């Protein structure tokens, strides 16, 4: 096999006027085979994976580590070249056996009963925020009015945040991801959340409650691990879902025939959610590190080399999904990698699905004339080093 092309940096530039499409360079590399050498910002020469089958193989192989401190960071211009070890309770940055211990404790608590109860609350929360939008009248920022508060209130239900504290809690959570605030202000909010979760755990140890954190206080997890898990679940369960609701609505508004299909038949919500997850791939890039020499597609990835996996390129692979650049809500998008694959597959994926299956149909049916309140090119796109979305989505009806 010939030596693959060496890419000078991770392609990041999206096609002009196509905010939902991956960088064109990723598609070209995928068409050439999907595995390339790549130079990282710190000079490390590792790998870039763009094909679906190869991405799935890397994600499912425990010879590739998820430990942050081993990784070379691929994002050019981010200023981040290394990451400290994962904090206690952060499942994404640890390997077995530590990962296995956390995962086992959590998996049994994402029960059918709890998801059913949460579904009822998501329906109520969604209805309340849609009614508030009606009362306020157009235009509104959908991020502020709907996409952020629905998952924020849902995560409060999951963790067992008392009603009296939810305004404070959601205010601090919003500040953690507000672009207008500097890093210091965001850090203050992050510390406030950590301190709050610590106090919540102490209260639940004294008086156990029927919620996720209440359940976990009966395990052998330390207070530091419980606080870390609570903060991890907050970040994993809020930011991604909020951005999916906002960016997904933007994508639907830019594809009116698909929007009309969902409005006419809310029964396709399950398929619609999977297709939006595939099409948008908001958690667009992952990194793994080889713990041993691994042969992949005829190439040897040496121990210690970082492998960047382009989820957005893999989810647009025509070898897996015909006409992948078309948003088709009736597509059976089974096998997309937006929730990952293998031992690190997203623990809260069913909760995220519940929120989106409820929220998207409810929004488009409550507002049959929903449309953008600004030209599409004026919607401020968010493209951080790990999550895509929009900072604001002004809509009217």
Secondary structure, 3 states (H helix, E strand, C coil): CCCCCEECCCCCCCCCCCCCCCCHHHHHHHHCCCEEEEECCCCCEEEEECCHHHHHHHHCCCCEECCHHHCCCCCCCCCCCCCCCCCCCCHHHCCCCHHHHHHHHHHCCCCHHHHHHHHHHHHHHHHHHHHHHHHHCCCEEHHHHHHHHHHHHHHHHHHCCCHHHHHHHHHHHHHHCCCCCCHHHHHHHHHHHHHHHHHHHHHHHHCCCCCHHHHHCCCCCCHHHHHHHHHHHHHHHHHHHHHHHHHHHHHHHCCHHHHHHHHHCHHHHHHHHHHHHHHHCCCCEEEEEECCCEEECCEEECCCCEEEEEHHHHCCCCCCCCCCCCCCCCCCCCCCCCCCCHHHCCCCHHHHHHHHHHHHHHHHHHCCCCEECCCHHHCCEEECCCCEEECCCEEEC
